[in-house]
Amino acid sequence: MKLFVTGATGFIGSHFLRAAIAAGHEVVALRRTPASRTRIEIGEQPAWLERKLEEITAEDLAGADALVHLAATGITPQPAAWE
């Protein structure tokens, strides 16, 4: 199964990414920049797509069987108020 994953460098996203790759899924993962790193060692790397969440296009999602949306606002380094 081909998965498109947002939030892949976060704590939950990193664990999901490692499990998805280990299970044999083809994974395209979103990250802001090449400097963005997963919170844990994942071994095999996914196909990384470098762009902001709001810059994703329909073409980026083409061929994906599922979208796993784990991105959140207000998480380091982008602080946000509870409101």
C-alpha positions as a Python dict, from the first residue, in 0.01 Angstrom:
ca = {
    (1, 'M'): (0, 0, 0),
    (2, 'K'): (127, 349, -81),
    (3, 'L'): (93, 593, 209),
    (4, 'F'): (129, 971, 214),
    (5, 'V'): (223, 1080, 567),
    (6, 'T'): (218, 1429, 715),
    (7, 'G'): (383, 1498, 1049),
    (8, 'A'): (634, 1222, 983),
    (9, 'T'): (916, 1392, 1173),
    (10, 'G'): (715, 1435, 1494),
    (11, 'F'): (711, 1192, 1785),
    (12, 'I'): (403, 994, 1679),
    (13, 'G'): (479, 1038, 1309),
    (14, 'S'): (830, 898, 1351),
    (15, 'H'): (701, 585, 1522),
    (16, 'F'): (428, 543, 1260),
    (17, 'L'): (681, 590, 980),
    (18, 'R'): (914, 322, 1118),
    (19, 'A'): (625, 76, 1158),
    (20, 'A'): (481, 147, 812),
    (21, 'I'): (816, 98, 638),
    (22, 'A'): (887, -218, 841),
    (23, 'A'): (545, -353, 735),
    (24, 'G'): (647, -313, 371),
    (25, 'H'): (441, -9, 277),
    (26, 'E'): (564, 239, 21),
    (27, 'V'): (577, 572, 202),
    (28, 'V'): (595, 930, 83),
    (29, 'A'): (651, 1153, 387),
    (30, 'L'): (620, 1528, 418),
    (31, 'R'): (883, 1739, 594),
    (32, 'R'): (943, 2115, 594),
    (33, 'T'): (1310, 2107, 495),
    (34, 'P'): (1589, 1856, 435),
    (35, 'A'): (1712, 1948, 786),
    (36, 'S'): (1390, 1812, 942),
    (37, 'R'): (1469, 1482, 1112),
    (38, 'T'): (1259, 1208, 1266),
    (39, 'R'): (1251, 1198, 1647),
    (40, 'I'): (1375, 837, 1648),
    (41, 'E'): (1599, 629, 1424),
    (42, 'I'): (1380, 473, 1156),
    (43, 'G'): (1636, 283, 950),
    (44, 'E'): (1512, 280, 591),
    (45, 'Q'): (1405, 623, 473),
    (46, 'P'): (1077, 704, 298),
    (47, 'A'): (1053, 913, -18),
    (48, 'W'): (1070, 1259, 139),
    (49, 'L'): (869, 1550, 0),
    (50, 'E'): (1000, 1887, 118),
    (51, 'R'): (734, 2152, 142),
    (52, 'K'): (492, 2315, 382),
    (53, 'L'): (162, 2147, 462),
    (54, 'E'): (-33, 2422, 285),
    (55, 'E'): (175, 2373, -31),
    (56, 'I'): (68, 2012, -96),
    (57, 'T'): (-94, 1967, -437),
    (58, 'A'): (-321, 1702, -583),
    (59, 'E'): (-23, 1580, -785),
    (60, 'D'): (169, 1515, -461),
    (61, 'L'): (-108, 1280, -349),
    (62, 'A'): (-142, 1103, -685),
    (63, 'G'): (-113, 727, -651),
    (64, 'A'): (-145, 725, -272),
    (65, 'D'): (-385, 464, -132),
    (66, 'A'): (-417, 645, 201),
    (67, 'L'): (-335, 979, 358),
    (68, 'V'): (-214, 958, 719),
    (69, 'H'): (-241, 1310, 862),
    (70, 'L'): (-35, 1346, 1178),
    (71, 'A'): (80, 1707, 1137),
    (72, 'A'): (-21, 1958, 1401),
    (73, 'T'): (15, 2328, 1456),
    (74, 'G'): (172, 2476, 1765),
    (75, 'I'): (433, 2206, 1809),
    (76, 'T'): (798, 2305, 1837),
    (77, 'P'): (940, 2501, 1665),
    (78, 'Q'): (609, 2678, 1588),
    (79, 'P'): (463, 2778, 1925),
    (80, 'A'): (91, 2855, 1930),
    (81, 'A'): (-150, 2963, 2200),
    (82, 'W'): (-395, 2706, 2341),
    (83, 'E'): (-677, 2904, 2182),
}
